[in-house]
Every structure is written in C-alpha cells, then in structure tokens.
Amino acid sequence: EELQKQSVPENAHVVILNSWLGFPLVPLVCENLSVKKLTLIDIDNDALELSKVFNSYYSEQGIELHHLNWDVPFAYHDINALNTDVVISLGCETMYPLKNMTTANPDCIFACQSSNVFREMYGINCVPTIEEHIENVGVTNVKFSGTIQQSYYSWDGKTEFDRFMVIGKK
C-alpha cells in the first residue's frame, strides 16, 4: 500500500532481492503497480525454478520475468549495474547492509524491511530502531518510514518484535 503511494513510473522494472518463491510479493507487485519487467534474485536456485512455474501467469500477461541465481551480498556490483525503477527487500535482517547498493537509475525507489529479531540465527543484520534501519539501507531521501509490532511463536512461547520499513531514494 505504501509503495503504491510513491511515484513509481509506468511500465516499471522492479527488482526483488531474496525473492525465494515470489509469494506473496510477485502477485502483490504485479497486481498493484504498472510492471513491465520483474527481476527476482535469490541464492536458492530450486526456489527460483519453482518461482518460474508459480509466477508464469504474469509472463503470460506480458510481464518480462527474470530469475537470477545470485548471492545478493556478493552481487552488489551486478545489482548496482541494473537499470531498475524499484528495489524491494523484505528481509534486510538476513543480508549484509544495503548501504553500498545502488542501481544504474539514480531515481530508483528502495522499499526495504527489517526487524529487531536479534535472538534468531538468521538475523545477521538486525537493527534495534527504524533510524538504524534507514541508515543500514542507505536511504537519504525518505518518502515513508514506519514500524509495526508483530509476533511469532518459538520453543519458549510467543515473541514480540518490531518490523521496520523504509521507502525512499539514495
């Protein structure tokens, strides 16, 4: 909803980092934005192969779908060369900081989420506040930022945590 409020160009090229199977993000993006090209990047090649099947509907609708088997933190040079309009990352806590990631398009919109789930092993890059998330992503022109409280259940019961989102430009 917040990304829809931004000035995303018509026929946009959208890149999704750590896309995995593309659910639910691919349908949300394709049904709510004017997308011409969608590039999904993930280290899990099996997930990308399944994504090709699961999301084939959108290629049949004329959206160019590209699935790249890249390890995101080590592919910054390649990602920085992409001429994309929007970069989405829903799991910044699982990656190295995106501060040094750019694109070939200086007007690219970055929409990135992270959390403060420090206790889980996958959270190699958790941040305690929205301000630190914004700094970690490297957004300097913030169009939206927000925090919501969420929960999950683990071996010791219900755990509350904060999820942070920033949308903006670098």
Salt bridges, closest charged atoms under 4 A:
GLU2 OE2 - LYS5 NZ 3.21
GLU49 OE2 - LYS52 NZ 2.96
GLU64 OE1 - HIS66 NE2 3.03
GLU93 OE2 - ARG163 NH2 3.02
GLU120 OE2 - ARG119 NE 3.85
GLU135 OE2 - LYS99 NZ 3.83
ASP156 OD1 - ARG119 NH2 2.76
GLU160 OE2 - LYS158 NZ 3.70
